[in-house]
Each structure stands twice: as C-alpha cells, then as structure tokens.
Amino acid sequence: MRVCRLFPVAIFRRFVSRVVCVSNMGKRSRQRQKNQNTGRDDRDNAGWGAGYADIVKENKLFEHYYKEQGLVPDGEFEEFMEAMREPLPATIRITGYKSHAKEILHCLKEKYFKDIQELEVDGQKIEAPQPLSWYPDEQAWHTNMSRKIIRKSPLLEKFHQFLVSETESGNISRQEAVSMIPPLLMKIESHHKILDMCAAPGSKTAQLIEMLHADMDVPFPEGFVIANDVDNKRCYLLVHQAKRLNSPCIMVVNHDASCIPTLQIESDGRKNVLFYDRILCDVPCSGDGTMRKNIDVWKKWTTSNSLHLHGLQLRIAVRGVEQLAVGGRMVYSTCSLNPVEDEAVIAALLEKSEGALELADSSADLPGLKWMPGVTSWKLMTKEGQWYSDWSEVPSSRHTQIRPTMFPPTDKDKLAGMHLERCMRILPHHQNTGGFFVAVLVKKAPMPWNKRYPKLRKEASSSSASPADPSGLLLPEGSPQEGEAEKEAPTGDPSAQEAGANQDGVCGPPPSKKMKLFGYKENPFVFLTEDDPVFTTIQSFYDLSPDFPKLNVLTRTHEGKKRHLYMVSKELRNVLLNNTERMKVINTGVKVWSRNSDGEEFGCAFRLAQEGIYTLQPYIHSRIITVSVEDIKVLLTQENPYLSKLEEDAHAQAKKIGMGSIVLKYIPNPNNPAEPQCPIQLCGWRGKTSIRAFHRLLIYVFFFPEDSVPLS
C-alpha cells in the first residue's frame, strides 16, 4: 500500500468546512532576501510577474553576439528577443513521490483551474494554468498571471495563497520549468547513489529525493543523495528544501565542487572508494538564459562573464566524472546559452576522456519538449568586440583570459565522433520558458589519468622521464584512484599509501591537507549503540519490531540528555562513519523522536515526530488509532476534543491506550471515491480524557479563509 510521507492534512481540504488559517508571510519574505544570487537561484525559484519596470531590456552586445553565433534558427531571432523581454511564466511542480499527489492535482483542477477558466478581470479573460506537455503525469503546470492581475481578483489571490502555503508544506514546489529537466534525464532508480555537486537552493535536489522514494512501501531505499554546495549559508537553504521531504536518505555537505573529496565506504570488511551511479553537475554560470526573470542580466551581461567561468565549469565537470561509476550517468547543465559555457566544456571533457565518456542520445526521453541540437562551431568575442575563431588567432597577451578548451576541436573526425548534436539547448521562444543547456554523459571506462597514475609508481624507478599527467589534468589532492588504481593500490589508509610512495621516491599524490572548515560549527553526528539505555522504554512503549535498525539512529550531542533522535539509511550511516575527517556535513537524517518531559510519567520520555513517522511506521506495532474521515474533521477543527467526540470504533481504540504519544492512521475506503484515497498517518497525543493531532497549524494550506475561525 502506498502512503504519503509529508504532513497530509491537505488531503482533507474538501471535507473540512471550518479550518484554521495561520499566516507566516514574514518567514517567506526573509527567505526571498537570501535568494538574490544569479544563475541557479533564478531558474529554481520561478517568480510571479515582471517587476524591474525601470530597467531597459536592451543589450546590443548580447544581440550582436548571439546573432553571430547562429544558435537561433533563421528567421526566429526577433521572436527570440521578444520572448527574452517578456516576463517568465510561473511554474509549479506537484511533488511526485507522495502518494497524495493525485489528490493535490485533483484539488487544483477542480477547485481552482476550472473556475479560473471562466474568470474575467477588467474585461479580459484569464488564461488558465496549463500542464507542461513534456513533464510526466501532469505533475508540472505553468501560468502567465502577473502579480497585478492576481491582486485584482479574490479567486486568483486565494489561488496564489494556496500555492505559497502548499510550497511551505512541501506538497508543491515553485520551480522554473527548464530547471525540472536535468533530474528527469538522470533516470533515477531507488538503489542509485547520487551526488548533486552544486545543489543550492535545492529544487532539483528535491526532485532527486522524490525519484529515490518512488516506491513508498520501502522506508529505506538502498540509494541516497549527497547534496553539496560551496556556499555555507546557501547550504542551510538547501537543508530547508530537503527537510520538507522528510527522507532518511539525504545528506547536505559543504565543499568546493571542483575539489570535492573522494569518500570511502566499507564493504565486506574492506574500505572502497565511493563512486556515484548518478551525478548532477549543474554548474555556476553567467545566467543569460534567466534574463526573463533576473532582469539585472540585461545591463550586466558581457562576453567576459563566460570566459571567466569556463575554467571553473570544466574543473567541476572533471571532478564529477572522476567520481562517477563506470556505467553511470552525469548530467551537465547551465542556464546559459553561451557555447563557451556549454559545448566547449563538454567537448573539452570528451577530448580529455579519450573515449571513457560519451554523450547519450536523450532525444526520446522527454516527448513534447522542444530543443535545439548542440552546435559544432562557435566563436569567441572579447568585451571590446574582438572575435576569435581559433586558438591560433589569440594573441599571447590574452592567453590568461582565453584558453584552448574554449574553442571547438580542430580535428574534424574527432569533432564528429563527439556527437555534440546530442546536447540540448532550450530556447525561450519555443515553449515560453527560460534559456537552458543540458547534456547527458555516460561513463564507459575509468578516466585515462586514473588508469595511468598507478603505473607511474612502478615505472618511475626505472625511467628518468618526468611522470607528468598525460591528460593535462592533475589528480585532486589525496584522492584515491579509480579503476585499475583500486586493484593495484593496497587497501587501508590512503595517507599511509601516499607516505610510502613518497619515501620510495615515486611520483604520487601530495599528502592530504587538513580540511579547512568555514561557516558555522555543526554539532556532531553521534550514532547510538544497540544497547543504549534510551531504547529500553522506547522499545516497550511503541512495541518496536525486533528488526528495527537501532544502529541507524543518531543524535547531535556527545554529552547530556538527548533532545532529538534521527534516523538515516544504512548506506548513509556507512558514508558518515567512514568519512568524518574528509567532509563537512551540514545536515542528514530525519527526526523520528523528540524528548518530551511530560512523557516520562506516562512511560516514555520521547514522543513521535511527524517528520519521521513514515520512516518509523513499519516498525511500530502499538499506540496506533485507526480514524475515519469524520474523526479527521473533528481533530482538525477542534484543539483538544474529548475522546467521546470520535466515532465509536476510534473511541474504543483510544480508551485501550494509555496517555502519551500516538499515531492516528487513516485507511482509505476504495468503495467511496469521494473520500481521499491515500493512506495517512498523523502524530498525536492521547490525554486523560481528550485527544490531539499535532501539526494542525499547517492547516492554512487549505486556504478557505472565509470559512475559517481561530481556535479558542
């Protein structure tokens, strides 16, 4: 049976006539202030309406540059420029892994979209939201409604409030359409180990987590997502996004993606290098594809932006493919239309790989999506307007700003073999979106510099030749080797191997430097032992299954009372225990229990946490009350209803349970399709004569303010 993982009270919006409406608009305003960065933020958080009316949407250098590049089909350039000047449509995505996604979609269609189709504002008929044709199962929609129009109609204002609050509760993500593309092309399965290299603010990370939990009958998928960002403060925005999904399979880390450390995991008593099955490489970029939303780009855009970023983008991509498992897929994406940031990076990566990488043909993966094939020729232009078609034309005075990898390969056969036409460029005027570039790389063999490196150790003593890295890319400091290196290098502590290699006078990686930590100092992640005293009362109070994975439970303190208990999957526990000195972890795990001082007198000091109820649910066998739709109505509209307010069956169950934390479980009736068809579980509290459901403040997602009354 499929279950929903988040706060599920939204399911009952159609059945509750009087609800509580709680406003939290200040928090959203503060959050918006944090998202002023260009690039990924701009396409991940699609806005409503235009704004920036005082900025002139003209940049002659931009128009001249892209006319010369020939990226836009003949006869479409004016249409392309007109689309760039229009406000970006707002797009929403219904979170796909929750089993009540269909209920949310039904609510949107029946409660809002149907009424909006008949709506007129100032004599103008409003265009109803439309589904994105290429997104599966109508789970993504877009609309052109501006803030001005929304303010003029109570119905549209209510619709807007509904979207904002559903976003806060995690049922809906407001995300730019093209930002949804990369995760769809990764073909995620539940056992995949996934790395998101430049993850903040986290909309695509949320998609990855949803895909990992496609089978909601499995509380702990074998796979996991490690989400990284270089900006410490933005990592906390990433945590906020990920926490809405309440997954035990997500870890947020804080590193420079271009030198993100190689991690180790223990398998069969040996430590092995962790290689990822899927990697999302959504690199920092100039963001000229976001002009429709980030209006500042119009006046700030120059060609030097892409020249400055190309090297960083290539380094991040190289680090990504080094950590990709053979047979794995890495999706490279930018919100830039510039070939210097797009095809040039892919071509350089393919050339350095010497056949270890190939571009995948993704043309059939998203039916309905319109895109342009990647180009095989492009030119460079300086901000002064000087054009260069080949590296040989670049004067030595510009060699520090312009590099050979920025140009197309000169070998025509090699260029043809790269199949750059398999790259995908999305132009704004084709489907009323932002601009975007995406390419899917498949790893066929270990990278050549990783294969050669251990051989240099053996040959160095008999060869006087300098063992320079033949690929032109030095290995990251202290990183264990992949492929053949794993077979030839001894197991054990990598630092000991490096020390031994240097003592023999053989070329090897330099010693690992002590990791520098910036930003806030995080509390430790401390795993509990199976015989920890905290489990004594929890085990008996909730009648935990014998197979409950106690070793996966952690807390955030070495000393004193444990305030909260969290759970991670077995695989993430493996990663955490074997890499404490290699990585800076910002957050991981889902909260499953919280200390409650009142609970001790009732038999257990820890109450259940709503965030982790679906992770715990398979292991709990007591303190569960099955409730009906009518019971849910009572629990949502009354703060502490008497037990007698429940229907007979639920009342009888409640009387058999002592005071303390409980689970309120709703099982749908398939014979009554008018009721929610989604299993739901809420944490609550059984008092002496009353009962309470927690997290009712999230009831404001219902958005029936005209019917709501405050709780007394």
TORPA-766873 format. One record per residue (C-alpha): residue in one letter; x, y, z. Coordinates in steps of 0.25 Angstrom, whole numbers, plus 5000, padded with zeros to 4 digits. Each point is the difference from the previous one (the first is absolute). Example, Ala and Ser with C-alpha at 12.3 -4.5 7.8 and 13.67 -1.06 7.14 Angstrom:
! TORPA-766873
a504949825031 s500650144998 
//
This chain:
! TORPA-766873
m500050005000 r500650144996 v500050105011 c500350155000 r501250055007 l499750155004 f499050075008 p498849944994 v498950095005 a499950074986 i499249874996 f498850045008 r499850144994 r498849964993 f499449945013 v500250115010 s499150125000 r500650075012 v501550015001 v501250085006 c500750094991 v501450045005 s500950104993 n501549994999 m500350104989 g501150075008 k500849874999 r499849994985 s500550154998 r501349975008 q500249874992 r499950084987 q501050105004 k501049895001 n499849964986 q500650114992 n501149934993 t499949984985 g500149874993 r499449885007 d499150085010 d499450084988 r499549874993 d499749925012 n499050105007 a499150054989 g499350135003 w498750064998 g499950124990 a501050094995 g500650115009 y501250084997 a499250104991 d501150105000 i501049914994 v500150014985 k500049864994 e501150034989 n501449964998 k500650024986 l501249925004 f499249885003 e499150014988 h501350014991 y500749885007 y498849914998 k499750044986 e501449974996 q500049865007 g498849954992 l499449935012 v498650054996 p499349944988 d500050094988 g498850105000 e499849985015 f500950105006 e499050115002 e499049905007 f501249955008 m500350145005 e498550045003 a499949875008 m501250045008 r499350135003 e498749945005 p499849965015 l500349865003 p498849915003 a499849955013 t500149855001 i499749905011 r500349865002 i499249905009 t500949925008 g500049874992 y500449895010 k498950035011 s498849914998 h499050115001 a500650084988 k498749954993 e499250065011 i500750144999 l499950004985 h498549975001 c499850115009 l500850104991 k499249954988 e498650005007 k500150125010 y500950104992 f500349974986 k498549974996 d499650145006 i501150074994 q499749964986 e498750085001 l500650125007 e500150144994 v500850115007 d499750154994 g499349934988 q501249924997 k499849845000 i501149945009 e500849894994 a499949885009 p501349925004 q500449904990 p500849875003 l501449994994 s499949904989 w501349935002 y499949985015 p499549875004 d498549985006 e499650154999 q500950025013 a500550144995 w499250124996 h500350144995 t499250135000 n500250144994 m499250075011 s500750125006 r500050065014 k499250124995 i498949904994 i500049915013 r499850125009 k498750044992 s499349875002 p499749945014 l499949864993 l501450024994 e500550055013 k499549885007 f500749914990 h501350075002 q499949985015 f499749864998 l501249984991 v500950075010 s499549925012 e500149874993 t501450034997 e500350025014 s499449875004 g500849934989 n498849964991 i500450094989 s501350064995 r500050134993 q501149984990 e500450054986 a499649904989 v501449984994 s500549975014 m499249885000 i500749934988 p501349955006 p499549915010 l499049944990 l501249964991 m500849945011 k499049875000 i500149995015 e499749865007 s499849975015 h501449945001 h500850114994 k501150075007 i499850154996 l500950125001 d499450144998 m501350084998 c499550155000 a498649975007 a499550135007 p499050055000 g499549864999 s498849994990 k500749894992 t500549935012 a498549995005 q499749934986 l501149905002 i499549975014 e498649984995 m500549904989 l500849925010 h498849985008 a499149964988 d499649875007 m499450065013 d499949865006 v501550005002 p500350095012 f501549994998 p500450004985 e501449944997 g500450134993 f500350135006 v500250154996 i501250085004 a499750144997 n501250105000 d500250154999 v501250095002 d499350115007 n499849975015 k498850095001 r499349944988 c500249865006 y498950045010 l499050044989 l500349864994 v499749945014 h498750075000 q499649954987 a500449855003 k499450005013 r498650024994 l500149864994 n500449935013 s500949904994 p501149925008 c500849994987 i500550144998 m501350065005 v500450154998 v501550035000 n500850134998 h501149994990 d500650074988 a499549914989 s501250014991 c500849925011 i498949935008 p500749895008 t500049854996 l499249935010 q500149855005 i499049905004 e500249865007 s499749884992 d500349865005 g500950055010 r500850084990 k500050154997 n499750034986 v499950134992 l498550054999 f499750024986 y498650064996 d499049944991 r499450134996 i500650145001 l499350144998 c501050104995 d499250135000 v501250105000 p500050155003 c499850074987 s499950144994 g498449985001 d499750074987 g498949904998 t499350065012 m499850144994 r498549995001 k500149995015 n501350065004 i499850134993 d501450055005 v500749914990 w499550094989 k501050115005 k501149925006 w500149904988 t501449994993 t500849894993 s501050015011 n499149935009 s500049874993 l501550014998 h500250015015 l499149895003 h500549894990 g501249955008 l499249985013 q498949934992 l501049914994 r500649975013 i498749975006 a499649914989 v501449925000 r499849985015 g498649954998 v500449894989 e501249965009 q499049965011 l499049944990 a499949855000 v500349934987 g498649984993 g499550125008 r499350134994 m500450145003 v499150114995 y500750144998 s499150124999 t500150155000 c499050114999 s500950074990 l499849994984 n501550034998 p500849894993 v501250045008 e499349955013 d499349894993 e500549924988 a501450055002 v500049935014 i499449884995 a501049994988 a501250025009 l499549895010 l499849904989 e501350034994 k500749985013 s499349875003 e500649944988 g498749914997 a499749985015 l498850094999 e498950014989 l498850094998 a498749935002 d498950024990 s498850055008 s499150054989 a498949905003 d500150015015 l499050125002 p499050004989 g499450134998 l501250085004 k500550094988 w501550025000 m501150044990 p501249904998 g501450045005 v500950084990 t501349954995 s500650144997 w500050135007 k500950125002 l500550085012 m499850155002 t500750095010 k499250115007 e500750104990 g499349934988 q501349924995 w499649874994 y500949875000 s499649874993 d501249925004 w501150005011 s501150034990 e499350144998 v500150045014 p501250095004 s500949965011 s499550125008 r498749935001 h500449865003 t499750025015 q498550034997 i499849914988 r500449865000 p500149894989 t498849925006 m499050114997 f500149984985 p499449884992 p501049884997 t500850034988 d500049854996 k498749984992 d499949855002 k500250015015 l499050115000 a499049924992 g500249885010 m499650085012 h498650024995 l499850135006 e498750014993 r499549915011 c500150125009 m498750075003 r499850154999 i498650065004 l499650134994 p499050095008 h499150034988 h499749854996 q499249965013 n500050135008 t501149965009 g501350055005 g501349974992 f500749875004 f501149904996 v500149865004 a500949884996 v500049865005 l501349935001 v500249855002 k501349945005 k500549884992 a501349985007 p500950065011 m500650144997 p501449984993 w500850085010 n499449915011 k500449884992 r501450044997 y500450065014 p500349875008 k500849954988 l500950125002 r500349955014 k500649874995 e500850074988 a500550125007 s501249935006 s500549954986 s499650124992 s500650145000 a498950064993 s499150095007 p498749945004 a499150124996 d498649975000 p499749974985 s498650055000 g500450145004 l499249995013 l500749975013 l499349915010 p499350065012 e500850015012 g499949875008 s498949934992 p500149854999 q500149954986 e498949944992 g499949884990 e501349934999 a500650085011 e499049935010 k500649874996 e501550035001 a500050095012 p500049935014 t498750025008 g500150085013 d500350145004 p500250084987 s500950105008 a500949885003 q500149964986 e500450144996 a501050015010 g500649864995 a500050054986 n500850135003 q501049925009 d500349914988 g500350134991 v498849964991 c499050114995 g498749995007 p498950105005 p500550105010 p499649985015 s498650035004 k499950145006 k499150025012 m498750044996 k499650145002 l498750035006 f499250134998 g498750055005 y499249945012 k500649895008 e499049894999 n499649915012 p500649864999 f499249884994 v500149895010 f499449864997 l499449935012 t500449855003 e498949895001 d500149995015 d499850155002 p499150035012 v499150094992 f499549884993 t499549935012 t498750085002 i499850034985 q500149854997 s498949965009 f499150134999 y499949994985 d500149854999 l501250024989 s500249884991 p501349915003 d500550044987 f500050155003 p501350064995 k500550065013 l501450024995 n499450104990 v499650095011 l500850125003 t500050135009 r500750134999 t500750005014 h501149925007 e499650045014 g498850035007 k498549964997 k499749974986 r498950104995 h499749944987 l500349874993 y500249994985 m500149884990 v500849994987 s500049884991 k501149895002 e500750054987 l500150145006 r500549955013 n501149934993 v500450134993 l500050085013 l500849915008 n501149984990 n500250154996 t499950095012 e501350064997 r499850014985 m498750085000 k499350115006 v498549955003 i499050115002 n498849915002 t499549864998 g498949915005 v498550015003 k499550035014 v499349885006 w499850035015 s500150135008 r500250015015 n498750035008 s500250035015 d498549975002 g500149864994 e500949945010 e498949995010 f499249924989 g501149904997 c500950064990 a500750134999 f500050014985 r498850034991 l499949974986 a500450114990 q499150024987 e501250024992 g500449865001 i498749925002 y500149944987 t501449955002 l499649945014 q498649954996 p500449864995 y500749975014 i498950065009 h498949905005 s499350075011 r499450145004 i499350004986 i498650054999 t499349984986 v499150124997 s498950034990 v499850134992 e499050055010 d501049985011 i501050084992 k499050114999 v499950005015 l501550005002 l500250114990 t498950105005 q500249985015 e501250025008 n499949895011 p498749934997 y499449905010 l500249854997 s498549994999 k500050104988 l500749884992 e499149904993 e499749875007 d501249924994 a501150105003 h499450045013 a500149855004 q501549994995 a500350135008 k499549955013 k500949885000 i501350094998 g500650075012 m500450145000 g501250054991 s500450014985 i499149924990 v499949984985 l498750044993 k499849914988 y499050024989 i499849894990 p499250044987 n498749934996 p500149964986 n498549994999 n499950155002 p500850074990 a499550145005 e500949985013 p501550014999 q500649874994 c501350025007 p500549935013 i500450115010 q500650005014 l500150115009 c500750015014 g499150045011 w499949995015 r499049925009 g499750085012 k499249965012 t498650034994 s500450074987 i500849974987 r500850104992 a500649994986 f501350084998 h500450094989 r498750054998 l500650144998 l500349954986 i498550004997 y500250144994 v500349934987 f498549984998 f499850144998 f498650025003 p500150135008 e498650044998 d499649875008 s501150005010 v499950035014 p501150015011 l500149895010 s499650055014 
//
